[in-house]
Amino acid sequence: PTGISQVYMTKMRCCEAEFPSSVSSCTNAEGVSQDYWYPDWTSGSGVCLNDGNQPDYMNADGQYWLFKDPYQCCQKYFGWNQ
């Protein structure tokens, strides 16, 4: 956006600072957040997904919730289901 003078280290940080009410759509603009696996709490399936539909709170704290590898995600959140 016009007027941003801050330099951000990652796209996620930029989206969080400049578009806090729409972090998910901001990060999805170029498919960035679809590369990550996250725990799916909504379906009760006990699996991790990478469909880009993770809640905004997961995007906001991606180091805790988002994984490049599905195994790491499942092991952390659904170890009981493996």
DAKAQUI-V168156 format. One line per field, one symbol per residue. burial: + if it has 9 or more other ideal C-beta (glycine too) atoms within 8 Angstrom, else -. Layout:
burial = ???
This chain:
burial = ----------++++++-++---++-+++---+++-+++++-------+++---+---++--+--+++--+-+++++-+----
